[in-house]
Amino acid sequence: MRYGPALRDEIAAEGTTPLIGVHDMYSASIAAGHYNGFFVSGFGFAASYYGLPDIGFIAWPDMVAFVERLRGAFPRHHLLVDIDDGYVDPEVACHVVRRLERSGASGVILEDQKRPRRCGHADGKLVLPLEEYLDKLHQVLAVRGDLVVVARTDATEEDDILRRAAALAETEADVVLVDGVRSVDRIRRIREVTGDKPLLFNQIAGGKSPRLSLSELTDLGVGVAIYSTPCLFAAHRAMESAMAELAYADGRLPAAGEPGGEIGVREATELLARNLGRPHPVRAVLAV
């Protein structure tokens, strides 16, 4: 399967394509039953793999290894990967992009932040000079095969956002992302300066961007929506509740395996057995 073209075609189709953030193989196994597009979020991976905030701790071999495991278990899912700033320099960025494409990634997101980097919805972000970022982006575009490349800017000032978005739209990148966009009006202005280039919108609970439905994003001309952390934050809440309940019950486990009851070993084993090669049934559509 040619993963880049498959994702490119999905983005070009009518509606907004959702890609669901997964942070480990278990979260991907659950998400696979509802959506057939994944996003490997830097926030989620840093939290899950290292137990650290998303401020530049990710080592590229760890990310490549995770993508290889995902692709082995989910051969038919779209797989967009956050590679931050390409792990600093253009040579490493190009090497990582080649490795990810060989590993079966559908696409990558390359940002214009400079170190020390921050989550795209955090304060205090710094960006590279535009020409320096464009040089790195052009080098990445030159070495990719048919991988989808998303050019991302983390600019925060209105004029700089529009200037950079317009410049990114002029490149051979497939999609443009302005991260941390704060209003619907700003999305409309970005849409105006990027012409026909597909736009990506990043949604994260508690972030700076408005909470918008896929229908609303389609009306705004957005081609792709990534949901960075729904699995991670849901797991956080569920584990916090489970630990509190276990402590309250003096260590007695709740009943499991009954209809409507707690997840038990049978349900978990059945879910994971699908990763041995049986297809994951997808119950939701990719676009509306």
C-alpha positions, 0 to 999 in steps of 0.5 A, a space after each residue: 500500500 502506498 500510504 502517502 498517496 492514500 492519505 493525500 487522496 483522503 485529504 483531497 476528498 470532500 469534508 474534513 479528515 479526522 486523525 486521532 492522537 494515539 500515545 501507545 499501542 493500547 490506545 491505538 488498538 481502541 481508536 482503531 475500532 472507531 477511526 481509520 486515521 491516527 496522529 502520533 502526537 509529540 505531546 502524547 508520546 513524550 508523556 507516555 514514553 518518557 513521562 515528561 512534558 512536550 518540550 523537546 525530550 523526544 529522541 528520533 529513534 524512539 519515535 521511529 520504533 513506535 511508528 514501526 510497531 503501529 504500522 505492523 499492527 495497523 497496516 490499513 490506517 492513515 498514520 501522520 507523525 509529529 516530528 517537531 522541528 525535525 530533531 534540530 538540524 536539516 540533516 537529521 530531519 531528512 534522515 528521520 523522514 526517510 526512515 519514517 517513510 520506509 517504516 510506513 508512515 503516511 505523513 509528517 508534520 515539520 514545525 518552525 519552532 526553535 529550541 527550547 521548544 514548547 507544546 503548540 498551545 503553550 505560551 513562550 514559543 519561539 520560531 526560527 527565521 522564516 528563511 531558515 525554516 524554509 531551507 529545512 522544509 525544502 530539504 525534507 521535501 527533496 528527500 521524501 518519496 510520496 510521503 505527505 508533508 505538513 508545514 507547520 508554523 507556531 507564530 503567534 503574532 497576526 502579521 507573522 502568522 499570515 506572512 508565514 502561512 502564505 510562504 508555506 502555501 507557496 512550497 511543495 508541502 501538501 498541507 499547512 498548519 498554523 498551531 494554536 490558532 485562537 479564533 474562527 476569524 483567524 482561520 478564515 484569514 489564514 484560509 484567504 492567504 493560503 489559497 487552494 493549499 489544504 489546511 490542518 487544524 489541531 484540537 487539544 482539550 484545554 488548548 488555545 484553539 476553539 472547539 469545533 466540529 468536523 462540519 464546522 471545520 468543513 465549512 471553514 475549508 479545513 481539510 484535516 483535523 488532528 485530535 492530539 490527546 483524547 486517548 491520553 486525557 481519557 486514560 488519565 481521568 479513567 486511571 485516576 478514578 480507578 485508583 481512587 475507587 480501589 483505595 476506597 474499596 480497601 483494595 478490592 477489585 470491582 466486578 469485571 466482564 459483565 455487560 456494562 461493567 468494568 473492562 476485564 482480562 477477557 475484553 483486553 485480550 480480545 482487543 489485543 488479539 486483533 493486533 496479531 493480524 485480524 482486521 480492526 472493524 472501523 465504526 466511524 467514517 473519516 470525513 463528513 
